[in-house]
Amino acid sequence: MASARKFLYQRLSPALVRLYNVLRRLKPVEMAMDFLLTKLSPNIGTPFLESTHSTGSMEKDWDNRARLSGLMAATGAASEEGADASALKSLQTRILKGTDLKETWVVLEIGCGIGNLLKPISALVREAHGVDISGEMLRQAAERTKGCANVVLHKTEGRLDMFPDSFFDFVYCSGVFIHFPEKTLVYEYFKESARVLKPGGVFRLNVDGRSYLTWRSNKGGTLRGVVFKPEEIKQNLGKYGFQVRDITGAESLDMWTTAVVIKG
Ligand SMILES: C[S@@+](CC[C@H](N)C(=O)[O-])C[C@H]1O[C@@H](n2cnc3c(N)ncnc32)[C@H](O)[C@@H]1O
C-alpha cells in the first residue's frame, strides 16, 4: 500500500499539479477547488496532491512527504534535471531579484528542504546555512550538498535560536510560509530573522497572497496554509525593525517581499 502510494505520488503528482495550475487560471474554479481541498483534505487526504493524511504536525507531515518523494515535495519537480533548472530560475527571477549577492556573505535559507536552492547559492557566498523542520528533508539535503564544504544544515522547531544576533547578511525563504497553518508561526520567523540579520541585512520571502481565499485567512493546513494581504506583511515586518523595500505579486500564490533590517 505504501509503495503503491509512493509510486502514484511520484508519477502522478507532477501531472496533477500541472492540471491544477491550468484549472486555477479561472478564479471561480480556483476558489471552488481550493475550498473543497482545504475543507476535505485534513480529514480524508488527497493521495496525490496532499500526499499523506495530515497529522496536524508540520514536522510529521513534511517527514511523511519527504519519505514519499523529497524531490517532488520540496521542489515540485519530477526529475533531478527539472529540479536543477527550477532552482536556477527561482534564484535568478525571484530570490536574488534586486539583491547583489557578495562572495563574503553568510546566508540563511528558512525551510531548505532537500537543499535544491542551497546548493547553487553556496557557490556564490562564503557560508550557506539551511534550517528545516523535517529531519528527513535534512537527511536528503545532506546527501545532495555533500560536495559543498560551506553548506551547514540545522534542524529547527520553528525558531532560529541556534544562531547568534547579527550573524547573516541575507536571509531568504521560498515556498515555505505558503504552507504555514498559522500566521503567528510566520511572524515568529520575521522576529527571529530581524535578530539574526546584520544591520542593513536583507530578508527576501514569499507568502500566499490570495487573500480572496477567505476560509484560509486565519487558519490553514500544512499544505494549503494561511493567506496574507500586503498590509499584514508590511505591518508585521515593521514591528520587528524591517523596512519593506517592495512587495510584488499581491493577490497571487507567489507574493514576494524584500525587506531590510534597520538596527540601532
Ligand atoms: C515546499 S518545500 C520548499 C523547500 C525549499 N525552500 C525549496 O524551494 O527547494 C517546504 C519546506 O519547508 C519546510 N518547513 C515546513 N514548515 C517549516 C517550519 N516551521 N520551519 C522550517 N521549515 C519548515 C518543509 O519541511 C519543507 O522542506
The ligand as a MOL file (V3000), in Angstrom:
LIG
                    3D

  0  0  0     0  0            999 V3000
M  V30 BEGIN CTAB
M  V30 COUNTS 27 29 0 0 0
M  V30 BEGIN ATOM
M  V30 1 C 7.8850 23.1150 -0.4950 0
M  V30 2 S 9.3050 22.8490 0.4760 0 CHG=1
M  V30 3 C 10.4160 24.1210 -0.1320 0
M  V30 4 C 11.8680 23.7340 0.0400 0
M  V30 5 C 12.8990 24.7510 -0.4630 0
M  V30 6 N 12.6910 26.0730 0.0930 0
M  V30 7 C 12.9270 24.8110 -1.9690 0
M  V30 8 O 12.3340 25.7490 -2.5330 0
M  V30 9 O 13.5110 23.9040 -2.5920 0 CHG=-1
M  V30 10 C 8.8430 23.4580 2.0800 0
M  V30 11 C 9.8930 23.1430 3.1320 0
M  V30 12 O 9.5930 23.8880 4.3160 0
M  V30 13 C 9.8640 23.0670 5.4310 0
M  V30 14 N 9.0930 23.5810 6.5840 0
M  V30 15 C 7.7640 23.4960 6.7970 0
M  V30 16 N 7.4430 24.0840 7.9630 0
M  V30 17 C 8.6050 24.5830 8.4780 0
M  V30 18 C 8.9340 25.3080 9.6680 0
M  V30 19 N 8.0060 25.6490 10.5790 0
M  V30 20 N 10.2110 25.6490 9.8620 0
M  V30 21 C 11.1750 25.3050 8.9590 0
M  V30 22 N 10.9250 24.6040 7.8410 0
M  V30 23 C 9.6580 24.2640 7.5920 0
M  V30 24 C 9.4340 21.6820 4.9720 0
M  V30 25 O 9.9790 20.6550 5.7660 0
M  V30 26 C 9.9460 21.6760 3.5460 0
M  V30 27 O 11.2600 21.2060 3.4770 0
M  V30 END ATOM
M  V30 BEGIN BOND
M  V30 1 1 1 2
M  V30 2 1 2 3
M  V30 3 1 2 10
M  V30 4 1 3 4
M  V30 5 1 4 5
M  V30 6 1 5 6
M  V30 7 1 5 7
M  V30 8 2 7 8
M  V30 9 1 7 9
M  V30 10 1 10 11
M  V30 11 1 11 12
M  V30 12 1 11 26
M  V30 13 1 12 13
M  V30 14 1 13 14
M  V30 15 1 13 24
M  V30 16 1 14 15
M  V30 17 1 14 23
M  V30 18 2 15 16
M  V30 19 1 16 17
M  V30 20 1 17 18
M  V30 21 2 17 23
M  V30 22 1 18 19
M  V30 23 2 18 20
M  V30 24 1 20 21
M  V30 25 2 21 22
M  V30 26 1 22 23
M  V30 27 1 24 25
M  V30 28 1 24 26
M  V30 29 1 26 27
M  V30 END BOND
M  V30 END CTAB
M  END
